[in-house]
């Protein structure tokens, strides 16, 4: 049983690392459509009336969030590396450092998921309600520029953070499984000593 659990813990640690990398990659791509659509149409950030597309300033409004999200993605990768620094992926017995590494990953991933999901949903709503899509289409036709009404980059967060939450559940389940096996081994050793 220990062998299966150790194979699983190694796989789950790599899944957690992959989840962090996916979150980081998503933070790099989330602004893609907004950049292609609005960057060159913005004439003034102080006077939105000078811009040919109403609501185009969402591109600038999201910059601070995107920067923080990028930093959070980097932090998640570094925190997931704790699993490997503490040998959580290969250790037969878990110690305080291993439990800390697991809990740090779970807490950090859940915190980023809750925070970023709320922000992304808010900006998606702004995109859908504040952007004048008719003016946007007219401008894109005139300037031969990119036009989309797609909310793909806003919607994909459901899958990215779903992967993150599943990774957290797997990591927590592996931790519980490890402690059940450690407890069983301890009882077995104890009964062997008593029999001797």
VMD Tcl script that draws the C-alpha trace (Angstrom):
set ca {
  {0.00 0.00 0.00}
  {2.91 2.34 0.77}
  {4.27 1.83 -2.75}
  {0.99 2.92 -4.36}
  {0.76 5.92 -2.06}
  {4.33 7.00 -2.82}
  {3.71 6.75 -6.57}
  {0.56 8.81 -6.09}
  {2.30 11.47 -3.94}
  {4.95 11.97 -6.62}
  {2.33 12.33 -9.36}
  {0.24 14.73 -7.26}
  {3.26 16.95 -6.49}
  {3.95 17.26 -10.22}
  {0.24 17.96 -10.85}
  {0.41 20.79 -8.29}
  {3.47 22.24 -10.02}
  {1.69 21.96 -13.39}
  {-1.35 23.71 -11.94}
  {0.83 26.62 -10.80}
  {2.49 26.87 -14.22}
  {-0.94 26.88 -15.92}
  {-2.10 29.70 -13.62}
  {1.05 31.69 -14.44}
  {0.60 31.10 -18.19}
  {-3.02 32.22 -17.91}
  {-1.92 35.43 -16.20}
  {0.29 36.11 -19.24}
  {-2.54 35.53 -21.72}
  {-5.59 37.04 -20.05}
  {-5.04 40.50 -21.58}
  {-4.36 39.25 -25.13}
  {-7.72 40.12 -26.71}
  {-7.99 43.42 -24.85}
  {-4.54 44.48 -26.00}
  {-5.20 43.61 -29.65}
  {-8.63 45.24 -29.52}
  {-8.17 48.45 -27.54}
  {-4.51 49.42 -27.13}
  {-4.23 51.50 -30.30}
  {-7.72 52.98 -30.00}
  {-7.06 54.70 -26.66}
  {-6.27 58.38 -27.19}
  {-6.57 59.56 -23.60}
  {-6.79 57.89 -20.21}
  {-7.81 61.16 -18.52}
  {-10.58 62.04 -20.98}
  {-12.43 58.87 -22.07}
  {-14.65 60.92 -24.43}
  {-11.63 61.37 -26.75}
  {-11.48 57.60 -27.32}
  {-13.40 56.26 -30.34}
  {-14.62 53.22 -28.38}
  {-16.57 53.77 -25.16}
  {-15.39 51.36 -22.47}
  {-11.99 50.75 -24.08}
  {-10.25 51.92 -20.91}
  {-10.95 48.49 -19.44}
  {-7.54 47.66 -20.94}
  {-5.90 50.18 -18.58}
  {-8.22 49.39 -15.68}
  {-7.07 45.75 -15.72}
  {-3.34 46.53 -15.71}
  {-2.91 46.65 -11.91}
  {-4.87 43.42 -11.46}
  {-2.94 41.71 -14.25}
  {0.39 42.71 -12.67}
  {-0.70 41.36 -9.28}
  {-2.06 38.19 -10.92}
  {1.27 37.68 -12.69}
  {3.11 38.01 -9.37}
  {0.65 35.58 -7.77}
  {1.36 33.08 -10.57}
  {5.10 33.33 -9.93}
  {4.50 32.95 -6.18}
  {2.41 29.80 -6.77}
  {5.25 28.24 -8.79}
  {7.76 29.04 -6.03}
  {5.43 27.69 -3.34}
  {4.85 24.49 -5.34}
  {8.63 24.02 -5.47}
  {8.52 23.70 -1.66}
  {7.04 20.25 -2.25}
  {10.27 19.24 -3.95}
  {12.64 21.12 -1.62}
  {11.11 19.26 1.36}
  {11.10 15.97 -0.62}
  {7.34 15.68 -0.18}
  {7.21 13.91 -3.54}
  {9.49 11.03 -2.44}
  {9.52 10.92 1.36}
  {8.31 7.71 2.97}
  {7.35 9.50 6.20}
  {6.06 13.05 6.40}
  {7.43 15.53 8.91}
  {6.51 19.11 9.85}
  {8.20 20.54 6.75}
  {6.18 18.27 4.48}
  {2.90 19.19 6.15}
  {3.87 22.87 5.93}
  {4.64 22.54 2.20}
  {1.30 20.86 1.52}
  {-0.69 23.38 3.59}
  {1.16 26.35 2.02}
  {0.25 25.09 -1.45}
  {-3.39 24.46 -0.60}
  {-3.88 27.81 1.16}
  {-2.04 29.82 -1.53}
  {-3.91 28.19 -4.42}
  {-7.32 28.62 -2.79}
  {-6.54 32.25 -1.89}
  {-5.45 33.09 -5.47}
  {-8.48 31.25 -6.88}
  {-10.97 33.18 -4.75}
  {-9.29 36.57 -5.29}
  {-8.62 36.25 -9.02}
  {-12.00 34.69 -9.85}
  {-13.80 37.63 -8.26}
  {-11.66 40.15 -10.13}
  {-11.98 38.38 -13.48}
  {-15.76 38.10 -13.16}
  {-15.92 41.83 -12.35}
  {-13.86 42.77 -15.43}
  {-15.85 40.41 -17.64}
  {-19.02 42.19 -16.52}
  {-17.39 45.58 -17.27}
  {-16.39 44.37 -20.72}
  {-19.91 43.21 -21.52}
  {-21.73 46.25 -20.09}
  {-19.40 49.22 -20.69}
  {-17.90 48.56 -24.13}
  {-19.83 50.07 -27.05}
  {-19.63 47.10 -29.41}
  {-21.13 48.99 -32.35}
  {-18.45 51.69 -32.08}
  {-15.89 48.93 -31.57}
  {-17.00 47.14 -34.79}
  {-17.03 50.39 -36.77}
  {-13.54 51.31 -35.54}
  {-12.19 47.82 -36.32}
  {-13.63 47.99 -39.85}
  {-12.21 51.49 -40.42}
  {-8.74 50.72 -39.07}
  {-8.67 47.08 -40.21}
  {-7.94 46.06 -36.62}
  {-8.90 43.15 -34.40}
  {-12.52 42.85 -33.30}
  {-14.07 40.36 -30.93}
  {-16.98 40.15 -28.56}
  {-15.63 36.88 -27.18}
  {-15.16 36.52 -23.45}
  {-12.93 33.45 -23.91}
  {-10.01 34.82 -21.86}
  {-12.38 35.81 -19.06}
  {-14.22 32.46 -19.12}
  {-11.21 30.15 -19.21}
  {-10.47 30.98 -15.56}
  {-13.14 28.44 -14.60}
  {-10.98 25.64 -16.04}
  {-7.67 27.07 -14.82}
  {-8.88 27.47 -11.25}
  {-10.85 24.23 -11.43}
  {-7.56 22.47 -12.17}
  {-6.01 24.32 -9.24}
  {-8.77 23.25 -6.82}
  {-8.62 19.62 -8.02}
  {-4.84 19.71 -7.45}
  {-5.42 20.99 -3.90}
  {-7.93 18.21 -3.20}
  {-5.53 15.57 -4.54}
  {-2.66 16.97 -2.46}
  {-4.80 17.05 0.69}
  {-6.08 13.52 0.01}
  {-2.51 12.28 -0.44}
  {-1.53 13.89 2.88}
  {-4.43 12.19 4.70}
  {-3.61 8.87 3.03}
  {0.03 9.22 4.12}
  {-0.95 9.84 7.74}
  {-3.35 6.87 7.73}
  {-0.53 4.62 6.48}
  {1.98 6.09 8.96}
  {-0.49 5.51 11.80}
  {-1.09 1.93 10.63}
  {2.65 1.29 10.44}
  {3.13 2.72 13.93}
  {0.41 0.43 15.36}
  {1.90 -2.57 13.56}
  {5.36 -1.84 15.00}
  {3.85 -1.31 18.44}
  {1.99 -4.64 18.34}
  {5.22 -6.37 17.15}
  {7.13 -4.97 20.15}
  {4.39 -6.07 22.53}
  {4.39 -9.57 21.05}
  {8.16 -9.81 21.52}
}
mol new
graphics top color blue
foreach p $ca { graphics top sphere $p radius 0.5 }
foreach p [lrange $ca 0 end-1] q [lrange $ca 1 end] { graphics top cylinder $p $q radius 0.2 }
display resetview
